[in-house]
Amino acid sequence: MTDDRMVTKNAAGEDYDLSAADSFSYSDYFDQMIQAERLQISRDEVAWLQSYRAPARPVDVVLNLSCGAQHIPHLMLVQVALFRALGVDFVATAGRQFCCGRIYQRYGKEEMGDRIARSAIARFASWGATVNVQCCGSCLIEFSHHVRRIREETGAAPFEVVHITRFLLQRLKEMGDAIPWKRSIPLRVLLHAEGAEVHPTKEEARADVIETLAMIPGVRYVGLVENPSLGQPCATRYPGGPSVLNDITPHQYRQVLEELWEQARRAGADAIVTHHHMCHQEWSKFSSERLPVVHYQSLLAEALGISIPDRFQALWRLRDPEAILEASRRYWSSWGIEEEEARRLVHAFFVPSYAAALHRCPCDGACAHHAAPW
């Protein structure tokens, strides 16, 4: 009997049957990201386009914040603030109208994914920018692929596609002594960053992040963090699915913490640093006062005098759904979300099965609105 299944490997190394992809809801996938965003930032804080509109003027750079970063939108605020602080002439975009189409590719809808990517490229090109900065590795791969094809078809590319890790590093190098540093960040850090074993672009991003960390006053890179024995927090069971550590027990959660603490002790590290939004979302669930998990761009921002607290972590560590609901009220209410719907979303995004094991934030969520602790 012929096996008609389309089987691939997920990030955990397990077989995943793409022939079951018809049950995947693309609308739910994108809606969940918007819902997560609206639990964490107010309407008046949004500094990026989520729906395309014709540009009022050309810009040098289009910064595509991607779709997935909406799960941790404080990082989107950080990225926009960094570009402003570094004097970049840019417009920022995010969400479905600027999607790379990769999620459709993963589920066997190649033609639809191609059409979505080409539409996004046309929107980016309308600003006349010479550089298109991508914050997501998948977006970098997909848009680079389509831009190469456009070059082959027409003889010219609409713009250069660059990952944000490379763009920020190059910008800092160009500015040299003109970088407006405001403070030193005294941290020794372990870095989570995949390499060539996953994709060549990952290796490049990792090298760029390590070089950038060396430029931030006070920060010292001490090595790569090893995955806990129960698995890599940002590995998923299937494309677009939950973390392999999503449903661990409270005991297992504490085990992961102990392993990370011991590893940091051996390395003399004060923090774990991430650079990809999805990785940060999952690794930061294991952040603690003893060993914080920090996005490297947040460190860069702090050194430039920009303080944008990690709201995702602050809400996650509250554990209590009603406390999370109240701490996020200023955000979801600005979007006109009713309280019962907000409560449902809080349970969906911020209450894990191992909530009892979380190290509750001593500020009871107030740090979501104040400066970072380092």
PyMOL commands that set and color helices and strands:
alter all, ss='L'
color gray80, all
select helices_A, chain A and resi 18-23+26-38+43-45+68-71+74-85+96-98+102-106+110-125+137-154+164-178+200-215+250-267+277-286+296-303+311-316+321-327+329-335+339-350+355-357+366-369
alter helices_A, ss='H'
color red, helices_A
select strands_A, chain A and resi 7-9+15-17+61-64+90-93+131-134+160-163+187-191+219-224+271-274+293-295
alter strands_A, ss='S'
color yellow, strands_A
deselect
rebuild
show_as cartoon
